Amino acid sequence: MDILITTVTLNPSIDREYFVEKNEIMKDQFIYNHEDLKIYPGGKGLLSAINFRNLAYTEVQNIGFTGGKQGLFF
């Protein structure tokens, strides 16, 4: 018997990860190249759904609200 797991993300986010070679305080703030940037979907419910899939649960879905520019990303 398969179990359907549903997670809810009411406010999903777009997580951005920046990579810098050297962290110098007050130098080159807010200037990053596209090569130094990783963007992926986030939010507690969404990340939980991804983790359930990684734990070999076959029936996992995520529901929530998305709209506007962020909604296009998802």
CHARMM-style PDB file with segment names, atoms N, HN, CA, C and O in Angstrom:
ATOM      1  N   MET     1       0.844  -1.187   0.000  1.00  0.00      PROA
ATOM      2  CA  MET     1       0.000   0.000   0.000  1.00  0.00      PROA
ATOM      3  C   MET     1       0.884   1.243   0.000  1.00  0.00      PROA
ATOM      4  O   MET     1       1.703   1.435   0.898  1.00  0.00      PROA
ATOM      5  N   ASP     2       0.709   2.077  -1.009  1.00  0.00      PROA
ATOM      6  HN  ASP     2       0.043   1.920  -1.739  1.00  0.00      PROA
ATOM      7  CA  ASP     2       1.472   3.317  -1.082  1.00  0.00      PROA
ATOM      8  C   ASP     2       0.816   4.396  -0.234  1.00  0.00      PROA
ATOM      9  O   ASP     2      -0.409   4.491  -0.155  1.00  0.00      PROA
ATOM     10  N   ILE     3       1.639   5.187   0.386  1.00  0.00      PROA
ATOM     11  HN  ILE     3       2.634   5.110   0.322  1.00  0.00      PROA
ATOM     12  CA  ILE     3       1.160   6.287   1.211  1.00  0.00      PROA
ATOM     13  C   ILE     3       1.398   7.587   0.456  1.00  0.00      PROA
ATOM     14  O   ILE     3       2.501   7.836  -0.031  1.00  0.00      PROA
ATOM     15  N   LEU     4       0.361   8.413   0.361  1.00  0.00      PROA
ATOM     16  HN  LEU     4      -0.534   8.211   0.756  1.00  0.00      PROA
ATOM     17  CA  LEU     4       0.503   9.728  -0.272  1.00  0.00      PROA
ATOM     18  C   LEU     4       0.839  10.743   0.810  1.00  0.00      PROA
ATOM     19  O   LEU     4       0.078  10.925   1.760  1.00  0.00      PROA
ATOM     20  N   ILE     5       1.977  11.397   0.661  1.00  0.00      PROA
ATOM     21  HN  ILE     5       2.595  11.249  -0.110  1.00  0.00      PROA
ATOM     22  CA  ILE     5       2.404  12.436   1.602  1.00  0.00      PROA
ATOM     23  C   ILE     5       2.223  13.776   0.921  1.00  0.00      PROA
ATOM     24  O   ILE     5       2.731  13.997  -0.178  1.00  0.00      PROA
ATOM     25  N   THR     6       1.497  14.673   1.576  1.00  0.00      PROA
ATOM     26  HN  THR     6       1.085  14.494   2.469  1.00  0.00      PROA
ATOM     27  CA  THR     6       1.269  16.014   1.054  1.00  0.00      PROA
ATOM     28  C   THR     6       1.890  17.021   2.007  1.00  0.00      PROA
ATOM     29  O   THR     6       1.593  17.018   3.202  1.00  0.00      PROA
ATOM     30  N   THR     7       2.751  17.881   1.481  1.00  0.00      PROA
ATOM     31  HN  THR     7       2.992  17.883   0.510  1.00  0.00      PROA
ATOM     32  CA  THR     7       3.310  18.959   2.286  1.00  0.00      PROA
ATOM     33  C   THR     7       2.732  20.271   1.777  1.00  0.00      PROA
ATOM     34  O   THR     7       2.354  20.384   0.611  1.00  0.00      PROA
ATOM     35  N   VAL     8       2.667  21.247   2.650  1.00  0.00      PROA
ATOM     36  HN  VAL     8       2.973  21.155   3.597  1.00  0.00      PROA
ATOM     37  CA  VAL     8       2.075  22.535   2.317  1.00  0.00      PROA
ATOM     38  C   VAL     8       3.125  23.630   2.519  1.00  0.00      PROA
ATOM     39  O   VAL     8       3.729  23.738   3.586  1.00  0.00      PROA
ATOM     40  N   THR     9       3.328  24.431   1.486  1.00  0.00      PROA
ATOM     41  HN  THR     9       2.837  24.343   0.619  1.00  0.00      PROA
ATOM     42  CA  THR     9       4.221  25.585   1.568  1.00  0.00      PROA
ATOM     43  C   THR     9       3.398  26.820   1.242  1.00  0.00      PROA
ATOM     44  O   THR     9       3.136  27.109   0.075  1.00  0.00      PROA
ATOM     45  N   LEU    10       2.991  27.547   2.272  1.00  0.00      PROA
ATOM     46  HN  LEU    10       3.203  27.312   3.220  1.00  0.00      PROA
ATOM     47  CA  LEU    10       2.153  28.720   2.043  1.00  0.00      PROA
ATOM     48  C   LEU    10       2.938  29.895   1.480  1.00  0.00      PROA
ATOM     49  O   LEU    10       2.395  30.718   0.742  1.00  0.00      PROA
ATOM     50  N   ASN    11       4.207  29.969   1.827  1.00  0.00      PROA
ATOM     51  HN  ASN    11       4.648  29.301   2.426  1.00  0.00      PROA
ATOM     52  CA  ASN    11       5.028  31.071   1.306  1.00  0.00      PROA
ATOM     53  C   ASN    11       6.365  30.518   0.804  1.00  0.00      PROA
ATOM     54  O   ASN    11       7.381  30.626   1.491  1.00  0.00      PROA
ATOM     55  N   PRO    12       6.360  29.921  -0.403  1.00  0.00      PROA
ATOM     56  CA  PRO    12       7.617  29.391  -0.934  1.00  0.00      PROA
ATOM     57  C   PRO    12       8.611  30.511  -1.195  1.00  0.00      PROA
ATOM     58  O   PRO    12       8.239  31.671  -1.374  1.00  0.00      PROA
ATOM     59  N   SER    13       9.853  30.144  -1.213  1.00  0.00      PROA
ATOM     60  HN  SER    13      10.155  29.202  -1.068  1.00  0.00      PROA
ATOM     61  CA  SER    13      10.892  31.153  -1.414  1.00  0.00      PROA
ATOM     62  C   SER    13      11.836  30.719  -2.530  1.00  0.00      PROA
ATOM     63  O   SER    13      11.862  29.555  -2.931  1.00  0.00      PROA
ATOM     64  N   ILE    14      12.592  31.664  -3.008  1.00  0.00      PROA
ATOM     65  HN  ILE    14      12.571  32.610  -2.682  1.00  0.00      PROA
ATOM     66  CA  ILE    14      13.661  31.377  -3.952  1.00  0.00      PROA
ATOM     67  C   ILE    14      14.957  31.623  -3.203  1.00  0.00      PROA
ATOM     68  O   ILE    14      15.284  32.759  -2.860  1.00  0.00      PROA
ATOM     69  N   ASP    15      15.692  30.549  -2.952  1.00  0.00      PROA
ATOM     70  HN  ASP    15      15.427  29.626  -3.231  1.00  0.00      PROA
ATOM     71  CA  ASP    15      16.940  30.650  -2.205  1.00  0.00      PROA
ATOM     72  C   ASP    15      18.081  30.936  -3.162  1.00  0.00      PROA
ATOM     73  O   ASP    15      18.169  30.353  -4.242  1.00  0.00      PROA
ATOM     74  N   ARG    16      18.944  31.836  -2.751  1.00  0.00      PROA
ATOM     75  HN  ARG    16      18.872  32.310  -1.874  1.00  0.00      PROA
ATOM     76  CA  ARG    16      20.117  32.192  -3.554  1.00  0.00      PROA
ATOM     77  C   ARG    16      21.369  31.937  -2.729  1.00  0.00      PROA
ATOM     78  O   ARG    16      21.459  32.320  -1.563  1.00  0.00      PROA
ATOM     79  N   GLU    17      22.320  31.287  -3.358  1.00  0.00      PROA
ATOM     80  HN  GLU    17      22.247  30.976  -4.306  1.00  0.00      PROA
ATOM     81  CA  GLU    17      23.575  30.973  -2.699  1.00  0.00      PROA
ATOM     82  C   GLU    17      24.698  31.626  -3.496  1.00  0.00      PROA
ATOM     83  O   GLU    17      24.848  31.375  -4.691  1.00  0.00      PROA
ATOM     84  N   TYR    18      25.479  32.460  -2.832  1.00  0.00      PROA
ATOM     85  HN  TYR    18      25.357  32.665  -1.861  1.00  0.00      PROA
ATOM     86  CA  TYR    18      26.582  33.160  -3.481  1.00  0.00      PROA
ATOM     87  C   TYR    18      27.902  32.551  -3.035  1.00  0.00      PROA
ATOM     88  O   TYR    18      28.075  32.204  -1.867  1.00  0.00      PROA
ATOM     89  N   PHE    19      28.819  32.427  -3.963  1.00  0.00      PROA
ATOM     90  HN  PHE    19      28.678  32.709  -4.912  1.00  0.00      PROA
ATOM     91  CA  PHE    19      30.130  31.877  -3.657  1.00  0.00      PROA
ATOM     92  C   PHE    19      31.181  32.941  -3.931  1.00  0.00      PROA
ATOM     93  O   PHE    19      31.235  33.515  -5.018  1.00  0.00      PROA
ATOM     94  N   VAL    20      32.010  33.192  -2.936  1.00  0.00      PROA
ATOM     95  HN  VAL    20      31.966  32.726  -2.052  1.00  0.00      PROA
ATOM     96  CA  VAL    20      33.091  34.167  -3.090  1.00  0.00      PROA
ATOM     97  C   VAL    20      34.413  33.491  -2.743  1.00  0.00      PROA
ATOM     98  O   VAL    20      34.466  32.589  -1.906  1.00  0.00      PROA
ATOM     99  N   GLU    21      35.467  33.939  -3.396  1.00  0.00      PROA
ATOM    100  HN  GLU    21      35.423  34.671  -4.075  1.00  0.00      PROA
ATOM    101  CA  GLU    21      36.778  33.347  -3.137  1.00  0.00      PROA
ATOM    102  C   GLU    21      37.338  33.799  -1.788  1.00  0.00      PROA
ATOM    103  O   GLU    21      37.899  33.008  -1.030  1.00  0.00      PROA
ATOM    104  N   LYS    22      37.169  35.092  -1.511  1.00  0.00      PROA
ATOM    105  HN  LYS    22      36.712  35.735  -2.127  1.00  0.00      PROA
ATOM    106  CA  LYS    22      37.727  35.646  -0.283  1.00  0.00      PROA
ATOM    107  C   LYS    22      36.725  36.635   0.279  1.00  0.00      PROA
ATOM    108  O   LYS    22      36.203  37.477  -0.452  1.00  0.00      PROA
ATOM    109  N   ASN    23      36.458  36.543   1.553  1.00  0.00      PROA
ATOM    110  HN  ASN    23      36.882  35.859   2.147  1.00  0.00      PROA
ATOM    111  CA  ASN    23      35.492  37.429   2.192  1.00  0.00      PROA
ATOM    112  C   ASN    23      36.225  38.635   2.770  1.00  0.00      PROA
ATOM    113  O   ASN    23      36.878  38.541   3.809  1.00  0.00      PROA
ATOM    114  N   GLU    24      36.107  39.759   2.085  1.00  0.00      PROA
ATOM    115  HN  GLU    24      35.577  39.834   1.241  1.00  0.00      PROA
ATOM    116  CA  GLU    24      36.721  40.992   2.563  1.00  0.00      PROA
ATOM    117  C   GLU    24      35.614  41.940   2.995  1.00  0.00      PROA
ATOM    118  O   GLU    24      34.741  42.289   2.200  1.00  0.00      PROA
ATOM    119  N   ILE    25      35.651  42.350   4.242  1.00  0.00      PROA
ATOM    120  HN  ILE    25      36.360  42.067   4.888  1.00  0.00      PROA
ATOM    121  CA  ILE    25      34.610  43.199   4.808  1.00  0.00      PROA
ATOM    122  C   ILE    25      34.590  44.546   4.098  1.00  0.00      PROA
ATOM    123  O   ILE    25      35.631  45.173   3.902  1.00  0.00      PROA
ATOM    124  N   MET    26      33.386  44.985   3.712  1.00  0.00      PROA
ATOM    125  HN  MET    26      32.540  44.475   3.871  1.00  0.00      PROA
ATOM    126  CA  MET    26      33.129  46.279   3.080  1.00  0.00      PROA
ATOM    127  C   MET    26      33.806  46.434   1.712  1.00  0.00      PROA
ATOM    128  O   MET    26      34.017  47.561   1.263  1.00  0.00      PROA
ATOM    129  N   LYS    27      34.144  45.345   1.052  1.00  0.00      PROA
ATOM    130  HN  LYS    27      33.972  44.430   1.416  1.00  0.00      PROA
ATOM    131  CA  LYS    27      34.726  45.441  -0.279  1.00  0.00      PROA
ATOM    132  C   LYS    27      33.897  44.583  -1.232  1.00  0.00      PROA
ATOM    133  O   LYS    27      33.580  43.434  -0.926  1.00  0.00      PROA
ATOM    134  N   ASP    28      33.550  45.145  -2.382  1.00  0.00      PROA
ATOM    135  HN  ASP    28      33.807  46.079  -2.630  1.00  0.00      PROA
ATOM    136  CA  ASP    28      32.781  44.452  -3.410  1.00  0.00      PROA
ATOM    137  C   ASP    28      31.455  43.911  -2.876  1.00  0.00      PROA
ATOM    138  O   ASP    28      31.050  42.803  -3.227  1.00  0.00      PROA
ATOM    139  N   GLN    29      30.790  44.676  -2.042  1.00  0.00      PROA
ATOM    140  HN  GLN    29      31.119  45.577  -1.757  1.00  0.00      PROA
ATOM    141  CA  GLN    29      29.494  44.234  -1.533  1.00  0.00      PROA
ATOM    142  C   GLN    29      28.458  44.233  -2.639  1.00  0.00      PROA
ATOM    143  O   GLN    29      28.429  45.139  -3.472  1.00  0.00      PROA
ATOM    144  N   PHE    30      27.616  43.229  -2.648  1.00  0.00      PROA
ATOM    145  HN  PHE    30      27.640  42.493  -1.971  1.00  0.00      PROA
ATOM    146  CA  PHE    30      26.478  43.120  -3.553  1.00  0.00      PROA
ATOM    147  C   PHE    30      26.870  43.025  -5.025  1.00  0.00      PROA
ATOM    148  O   PHE    30      26.032  43.268  -5.893  1.00  0.00      PROA
ATOM    149  N   ILE    31      28.107  42.682  -5.324  1.00  0.00      PROA
ATOM    150  HN  ILE    31      28.788  42.485  -4.618  1.00  0.00      PROA
ATOM    151  CA  ILE    31      28.526  42.509  -6.709  1.00  0.00      PROA
ATOM    152  C   ILE    31      28.946  41.053  -6.883  1.00  0.00      PROA
ATOM    153  O   ILE    31      29.980  40.626  -6.369  1.00  0.00      PROA
ATOM    154  N   TYR    32      28.130  40.300  -7.615  1.00  0.00      PROA
ATOM    155  HN  TYR    32      27.290  40.647  -8.032  1.00  0.00      PROA
ATOM    156  CA  TYR    32      28.408  38.892  -7.820  1.00  0.00      PROA
ATOM    157  C   TYR    32      28.223  38.557  -9.284  1.00  0.00      PROA
ATOM    158  O   TYR    32      27.372  39.141  -9.955  1.00  0.00      PROA
ATOM    159  N   ASN    33      28.992  37.643  -9.773  1.00  0.00      PROA
ATOM    160  HN  ASN    33      29.684  37.169  -9.228  1.00  0.00      PROA
ATOM    161  CA  ASN    33      28.851  37.148 -11.132  1.00  0.00      PROA
ATOM    162  C   ASN    33      27.815  36.035 -11.159  1.00  0.00      PROA
ATOM    163  O   ASN    33      27.526  35.413 -10.137  1.00  0.00      PROA
ATOM    164  N   HSD    34      27.262  35.794 -12.339  1.00  0.00      PROA
ATOM    165  HN  HSD    34      27.498  36.299 -13.169  1.00  0.00      PROA
ATOM    166  CA  HSD    34      26.300  34.707 -12.475  1.00  0.00      PROA
ATOM    167  C   HSD    34      26.955  33.351 -12.242  1.00  0.00      PROA
ATOM    168  O   HSD    34      26.277  32.397 -11.861  1.00  0.00      PROA
ATOM    169  N   GLU    35      28.256  33.253 -12.465  1.00  0.00      PROA
ATOM    170  HN  GLU    35      28.806  34.028 -12.775  1.00  0.00      PROA
ATOM    171  CA  GLU    35      28.950  31.991 -12.216  1.00  0.00      PROA
ATOM    172  C   GLU    35      29.032  31.702 -10.716  1.00  0.00      PROA
ATOM    173  O   GLU    35      29.158  30.547 -10.309  1.00  0.00      PROA
ATOM    174  N   ASP    36      28.962  32.742  -9.906  1.00  0.00      PROA
ATOM    175  HN  ASP    36      28.860  33.681 -10.237  1.00  0.00      PROA
ATOM    176  CA  ASP    36      29.092  32.589  -8.461  1.00  0.00      PROA
ATOM    177  C   ASP    36      27.743  32.447  -7.765  1.00  0.00      PROA
ATOM    178  O   ASP    36      27.668  32.565  -6.542  1.00  0.00      PROA
ATOM    179  N   LEU    37      26.687  32.196  -8.518  1.00  0.00      PROA
ATOM    180  HN  LEU    37      26.749  32.100  -9.511  1.00  0.00      PROA
ATOM    181  CA  LEU    37      25.337  32.212  -7.972  1.00  0.00      PROA
ATOM    182  C   LEU    37      24.623  30.898  -8.243  1.00  0.00      PROA
ATOM    183  O   LEU    37      24.641  30.389  -9.363  1.00  0.00      PROA
ATOM    184  N   LYS    38      23.991  30.353  -7.203  1.00  0.00      PROA
ATOM    185  HN  LYS    38      23.977  30.767  -6.293  1.00  0.00      PROA
ATOM    186  CA  LYS    38      23.168  29.153  -7.356  1.00  0.00      PROA
ATOM    187  C   LYS    38      21.769  29.498  -6.847  1.00  0.00      PROA
ATOM    188  O   LYS    38      21.617  29.964  -5.717  1.00  0.00      PROA
ATOM    189  N   ILE    39      20.752  29.273  -7.671  1.00  0.00      PROA
ATOM    190  HN  ILE    39      20.876  28.895  -8.589  1.00  0.00      PROA
ATOM    191  CA  ILE    39      19.375  29.605  -7.318  1.00  0.00      PROA
ATOM    192  C   ILE    39      18.551  28.334  -7.320  1.00  0.00      PROA
ATOM    193  O   ILE    39      18.630  27.545  -8.262  1.00  0.00      PROA
ATOM    194  N   TYR    40      17.750  28.122  -6.266  1.00  0.00      PROA
ATOM    195  HN  TYR    40      17.685  28.763  -5.501  1.00  0.00      PROA
ATOM    196  CA  TYR    40      16.903  26.943  -6.184  1.00  0.00      PROA
ATOM    197  C   TYR    40      15.665  27.250  -5.354  1.00  0.00      PROA
ATOM    198  O   TYR    40      15.684  28.167  -4.533  1.00  0.00      PROA
ATOM    199  N   PRO    41      14.585  26.494  -5.557  1.00  0.00      PROA
ATOM    200  CA  PRO    41      13.356  26.734  -4.798  1.00  0.00      PROA
ATOM    201  C   PRO    41      13.528  26.331  -3.343  1.00  0.00      PROA
ATOM    202  O   PRO    41      14.283  25.411  -3.028  1.00  0.00      PROA
ATOM    203  N   GLY    42      12.821  27.028  -2.457  1.00  0.00      PROA
ATOM    204  HN  GLY    42      12.208  27.776  -2.713  1.00  0.00      PROA
ATOM    205  CA  GLY    42      12.926  26.737  -1.039  1.00  0.00      PROA
ATOM    206  C   GLY    42      11.611  26.929  -0.321  1.00  0.00      PROA
ATOM    207  O   GLY    42      10.595  27.239  -0.943  1.00  0.00      PROA
ATOM    208  N   GLY    43      11.627  26.751   0.957  1.00  0.00      PROA
ATOM    209  HN  GLY    43      12.453  26.500   1.462  1.00  0.00      PROA
ATOM    210  CA  GLY    43      10.447  26.799   1.802  1.00  0.00      PROA
ATOM    211  C   GLY    43      10.365  25.491   2.570  1.00  0.00      PROA
ATOM    212  O   GLY    43      10.736  24.439   2.050  1.00  0.00      PROA
ATOM    213  N   LYS    44       9.884  25.549   3.796  1.00  0.00      PROA
ATOM    214  HN  LYS    44       9.582  26.404   4.219  1.00  0.00      PROA
ATOM    215  CA  LYS    44       9.890  24.350   4.646  1.00  0.00      PROA
ATOM    216  C   LYS    44       9.144  23.174   4.034  1.00  0.00      PROA
ATOM    217  O   LYS    44       9.659  22.057   4.018  1.00  0.00      PROA
ATOM    218  N   GLY    45       7.949  23.409   3.537  1.00  0.00      PROA
ATOM    219  HN  GLY    45       7.531  24.317   3.550  1.00  0.00      PROA
ATOM    220  CA  GLY    45       7.162  22.312   2.975  1.00  0.00      PROA
ATOM    221  C   GLY    45       7.795  21.728   1.736  1.00  0.00      PROA
ATOM    222  O   GLY    45       7.793  20.511   1.550  1.00  0.00      PROA
ATOM    223  N   LEU    46       8.337  22.578   0.886  1.00  0.00      PROA
ATOM    224  HN  LEU    46       8.339  23.567   1.036  1.00  0.00      PROA
ATOM    225  CA  LEU    46       8.962  22.114  -0.351  1.00  0.00      PROA
ATOM    226  C   LEU    46      10.220  21.303  -0.052  1.00  0.00      PROA
ATOM    227  O   LEU    46      10.437  20.250  -0.650  1.00  0.00      PROA
ATOM    228  N   LEU    47      11.037  21.781   0.856  1.00  0.00      PROA
ATOM    229  HN  LEU    47      10.862  22.637   1.343  1.00  0.00      PROA
ATOM    230  CA  LEU    47      12.240  21.049   1.220  1.00  0.00      PROA
ATOM    231  C   LEU    47      11.900  19.731   1.907  1.00  0.00      PROA
ATOM    232  O   LEU    47      12.612  18.742   1.730  1.00  0.00      PROA
ATOM    233  N   SER    48      10.824  19.704   2.685  1.00  0.00      PROA
ATOM    234  HN  SER    48      10.246  20.507   2.828  1.00  0.00      PROA
ATOM    235  CA  SER    48      10.384  18.448   3.296  1.00  0.00      PROA
ATOM    236  C   SER    48       9.956  17.449   2.234  1.00  0.00      PROA
ATOM    237  O   SER    48      10.269  16.263   2.336  1.00  0.00      PROA
ATOM    238  N   ALA    49       9.239  17.920   1.210  1.00  0.00      PROA
ATOM    239  HN  ALA    49       8.985  18.883   1.128  1.00  0.00      PROA
ATOM    240  CA  ALA    49       8.814  17.032   0.123  1.00  0.00      PROA
ATOM    241  C   ALA    49      10.032  16.458  -0.606  1.00  0.00      PROA
ATOM    242  O   ALA    49      10.051  15.275  -0.945  1.00  0.00      PROA
ATOM    243  N   ILE    50      11.033  17.280  -0.844  1.00  0.00      PROA
ATOM    244  HN  ILE    50      11.018  18.241  -0.569  1.00  0.00      PROA
ATOM    245  CA  ILE    50      12.249  16.801  -1.498  1.00  0.00      PROA
ATOM    246  C   ILE    50      12.936  15.752  -0.642  1.00  0.00      PROA
ATOM    247  O   ILE    50      13.411  14.741  -1.160  1.00  0.00      PROA
ATOM    248  N   ASN    51      12.994  15.982   0.669  1.00  0.00      PROA
ATOM    249  HN  ASN    51      12.609  16.803   1.090  1.00  0.00      PROA
ATOM    250  CA  ASN    51      13.628  15.011   1.567  1.00  0.00      PROA
ATOM    251  C   ASN    51      12.848  13.704   1.626  1.00  0.00      PROA
ATOM    252  O   ASN    51      13.453  12.634   1.690  1.00  0.00      PROA
ATOM    253  N   PHE    52      11.518  13.765   1.605  1.00  0.00      PROA
ATOM    254  HN  PHE    52      11.026  14.634   1.553  1.00  0.00      PROA
ATOM    255  CA  PHE    52      10.722  12.538   1.575  1.00  0.00      PROA
ATOM    256  C   PHE    52      11.017  11.731   0.319  1.00  0.00      PROA
ATOM    257  O   PHE    52      11.127  10.506   0.374  1.00  0.00      PROA
ATOM    258  N   ARG    53      11.145  12.422  -0.818  1.00  0.00      PROA
ATOM    259  HN  ARG    53      11.055  13.417  -0.862  1.00  0.00      PROA
ATOM    260  CA  ARG    53      11.479  11.722  -2.066  1.00  0.00      PROA
ATOM    261  C   ARG    53      12.857  11.074  -1.970  1.00  0.00      PROA
ATOM    262  O   ARG    53      13.060   9.963  -2.458  1.00  0.00      PROA
ATOM    263  N   ASN    54      13.795  11.763  -1.345  1.00  0.00      PROA
ATOM    264  HN  ASN    54      13.630  12.666  -0.948  1.00  0.00      PROA
ATOM    265  CA  ASN    54      15.142  11.197  -1.172  1.00  0.00      PROA
ATOM    266  C   ASN    54      15.144  10.008  -0.225  1.00  0.00      PROA
ATOM    267  O   ASN    54      16.050   9.176  -0.274  1.00  0.00      PROA
ATOM    268  N   LEU    55      14.136   9.923   0.639  1.00  0.00      PROA
ATOM    269  HN  LEU    55      13.400  10.599   0.679  1.00  0.00      PROA
ATOM    270  CA  LEU    55      14.004   8.780   1.554  1.00  0.00      PROA
ATOM    271  C   LEU    55      13.216   7.639   0.921  1.00  0.00      PROA
ATOM    272  O   LEU    55      12.826   6.702   1.618  1.00  0.00      PROA
ATOM    273  N   ALA    56      12.976   7.701  -0.382  1.00  0.00      PROA
ATOM    274  HN  ALA    56      13.293   8.462  -0.948  1.00  0.00      PROA
ATOM    275  CA  ALA    56      12.348   6.641  -1.177  1.00  0.00      PROA
ATOM    276  C   ALA    56      10.834   6.556  -1.024  1.00  0.00      PROA
ATOM    277  O   ALA    56      10.254   5.515  -1.335  1.00  0.00      PROA
ATOM    278  N   TYR    57      10.182   7.598  -0.563  1.00  0.00      PROA
ATOM    279  HN  TYR    57      10.653   8.443  -0.310  1.00  0.00      PROA
ATOM    280  CA  TYR    57       8.724   7.644  -0.606  1.00  0.00      PROA
ATOM    281  C   TYR    57       8.332   7.967  -2.047  1.00  0.00      PROA
ATOM    282  O   TYR    57       8.823   8.940  -2.621  1.00  0.00      PROA
ATOM    283  N   THR    58       7.454   7.160  -2.630  1.00  0.00      PROA
ATOM    284  HN  THR    58       7.056   6.370  -2.164  1.00  0.00      PROA
ATOM    285  CA  THR    58       7.148   7.335  -4.051  1.00  0.00      PROA
ATOM    286  C   THR    58       6.045   8.352  -4.305  1.00  0.00      PROA
ATOM    287  O   THR    58       6.060   9.018  -5.341  1.00  0.00      PROA
ATOM    288  N   GLU    59       5.101   8.491  -3.403  1.00  0.00      PROA
ATOM    289  HN  GLU    59       5.089   7.950  -2.562  1.00  0.00      PROA
ATOM    290  CA  GLU    59       3.958   9.381  -3.605  1.00  0.00      PROA
ATOM    291  C   GLU    59       4.093  10.612  -2.709  1.00  0.00      PROA
ATOM    292  O   GLU    59       3.630  10.605  -1.569  1.00  0.00      PROA
ATOM    293  N   VAL    60       4.718  11.653  -3.219  1.00  0.00      PROA
ATOM    294  HN  VAL    60       5.095  11.659  -4.145  1.00  0.00      PROA
ATOM    295  CA  VAL    60       4.911  12.889  -2.462  1.00  0.00      PROA
ATOM    296  C   VAL    60       4.467  14.051  -3.344  1.00  0.00      PROA
ATOM    297  O   VAL    60       4.816  14.122  -4.522  1.00  0.00      PROA
ATOM    298  N   GLN    61       3.691  14.961  -2.757  1.00  0.00      PROA
ATOM    299  HN  GLN    61       3.407  14.904  -1.800  1.00  0.00      PROA
ATOM    300  CA  GLN    61       3.289  16.159  -3.483  1.00  0.00      PROA
ATOM    301  C   GLN    61       3.390  17.362  -2.564  1.00  0.00      PROA
ATOM    302  O   GLN    61       3.340  17.232  -1.341  1.00  0.00      PROA
ATOM    303  N   ASN    62       3.532  18.525  -3.163  1.00  0.00      PROA
ATOM    304  HN  ASN    62       3.572  18.630  -4.157  1.00  0.00      PROA
ATOM    305  CA  ASN    62       3.596  19.767  -2.410  1.00  0.00      PROA
ATOM    306  C   ASN    62       2.544  20.709  -2.958  1.00  0.00      PROA
ATOM    307  O   ASN    62       2.394  20.848  -4.172  1.00  0.00      PROA
ATOM    308  N   ILE    63       1.815  21.355  -2.060  1.00  0.00      PROA
ATOM    309  HN  ILE    63       1.936  21.242  -1.074  1.00  0.00      PROA
ATOM    310  CA  ILE    63       0.823  22.339  -2.475  1.00  0.00      PROA
ATOM    311  C   ILE    63       1.126  23.658  -1.774  1.00  0.00      PROA
ATOM    312  O   ILE    63       1.783  23.683  -0.733  1.00  0.00      PROA
ATOM    313  N   GLY    64       0.645  24.743  -2.350  1.00  0.00      PROA
ATOM    314  HN  GLY    64       0.112  24.723  -3.195  1.00  0.00      PROA
ATOM    315  CA  GLY    64       0.867  26.048  -1.751  1.00  0.00      PROA
ATOM    316  C   GLY    64       0.468  27.147  -2.712  1.00  0.00      PROA
ATOM    317  O   GLY    64      -0.197  26.902  -3.719  1.00  0.00      PROA
ATOM    318  N   PHE    65       0.877  28.343  -2.394  1.00  0.00      PROA
ATOM    319  HN  PHE    65       1.417  28.541  -1.576  1.00  0.00      PROA
ATOM    320  CA  PHE    65       0.528  29.510  -3.187  1.00  0.00      PROA
ATOM    321  C   PHE    65       1.773  30.065  -3.859  1.00  0.00      PROA
ATOM    322  O   PHE    65       2.800  30.274  -3.214  1.00  0.00      PROA
ATOM    323  N   THR    66       1.671  30.301  -5.156  1.00  0.00      PROA
ATOM    324  HN  THR    66       0.837  30.132  -5.680  1.00  0.00      PROA
ATOM    325  CA  THR    66       2.729  31.006  -5.873  1.00  0.00      PROA
ATOM    326  C   THR    66       2.068  31.963  -6.842  1.00  0.00      PROA
ATOM    327  O   THR    66       0.999  31.679  -7.382  1.00  0.00      PROA
ATOM    328  N   GLY    67       2.694  33.069  -7.054  1.00  0.00      PROA
ATOM    329  HN  GLY    67       3.563  33.300  -6.616  1.00  0.00      PROA
ATOM    330  CA  GLY    67       2.133  34.039  -7.979  1.00  0.00      PROA
ATOM    331  C   GLY    67       3.173  35.044  -8.401  1.00  0.00      PROA
ATOM    332  O   GLY    67       4.253  35.129  -7.816  1.00  0.00      PROA
ATOM    333  N   GLY    68       2.841  35.796  -9.411  1.00  0.00      PROA
ATOM    334  HN  GLY    68       1.964  35.727  -9.886  1.00  0.00      PROA
ATOM    335  CA  GLY    68       3.725  36.851  -9.885  1.00  0.00      PROA
ATOM    336  C   GLY    68       5.019  36.320 -10.458  1.00  0.00      PROA
ATOM    337  O   GLY    68       5.057  35.234 -11.036  1.00  0.00      PROA
ATOM    338  N   LYS    69       6.059  37.078 -10.296  1.00  0.00      PROA
ATOM    339  HN  LYS    69       6.028  37.961  -9.826  1.00  0.00      PROA
ATOM    340  CA  LYS    69       7.359  36.722 -10.842  1.00  0.00      PROA
ATOM    341  C   LYS    69       7.908  35.443 -10.202  1.00  0.00      PROA
ATOM    342  O   LYS    69       8.484  34.596 -10.885  1.00  0.00      PROA
ATOM    343  N   GLN    70       7.722  35.312  -8.880  1.00  0.00      PROA
ATOM    344  HN  GLN    70       7.254  36.000  -8.325  1.00  0.00      PROA
ATOM    345  CA  GLN    70       8.184  34.107  -8.188  1.00  0.00      PROA
ATOM    346  C   GLN    70       7.429  32.881  -8.676  1.00  0.00      PROA
ATOM    347  O   GLN    70       8.019  31.808  -8.798  1.00  0.00      PROA
ATOM    348  N   GLY    71       6.155  33.012  -8.954  1.00  0.00      PROA
ATOM    349  HN  GLY    71       5.676  33.884  -8.855  1.00  0.00      PROA
ATOM    350  CA  GLY    71       5.346  31.887  -9.403  1.00  0.00      PROA
ATOM    351  C   GLY    71       5.861  31.311 -10.709  1.00  0.00      PROA
ATOM    352  O   GLY    71       5.757  30.104 -10.932  1.00  0.00      PROA
ATOM    353  N   LEU    72       6.412  32.146 -11.575  1.00  0.00      PROA
ATOM    354  HN  LEU    72       6.497  33.126 -11.394  1.00  0.00      PROA
ATOM    355  CA  LEU    72       6.958  31.678 -12.839  1.00  0.00      PROA
ATOM    356  C   LEU    72       8.183  30.787 -12.618  1.00  0.00      PROA
ATOM    357  O   LEU    72       8.444  29.875 -13.402  1.00  0.00      PROA
ATOM    358  N   PHE    73       8.927  31.058 -11.549  1.00  0.00      PROA
ATOM    359  HN  PHE    73       8.715  31.799 -10.911  1.00  0.00      PROA
ATOM    360  CA  PHE    73      10.119  30.261 -11.233  1.00  0.00      PROA
ATOM    361  C   PHE    73       9.735  28.841 -10.850  1.00  0.00      PROA
ATOM    362  O   PHE    73      10.421  27.886 -11.212  1.00  0.00      PROA
ATOM    363  N   PHE    74       8.632  28.707 -10.112  1.00  0.00      PROA
ATOM    364  HN  PHE    74       8.075  29.483  -9.818  1.00  0.00      PROA
ATOM    365  CA  PHE    74       8.225  27.391  -9.633  1.00  0.00      PROA
ATOM    366  C   PHE    74       7.524  26.629 -10.723  1.00  0.00      PROA
ATOM    367  OT1 PHE    74       7.103  25.492 -10.510  1.00  0.00      PROA
TER     368      PHE     74
END
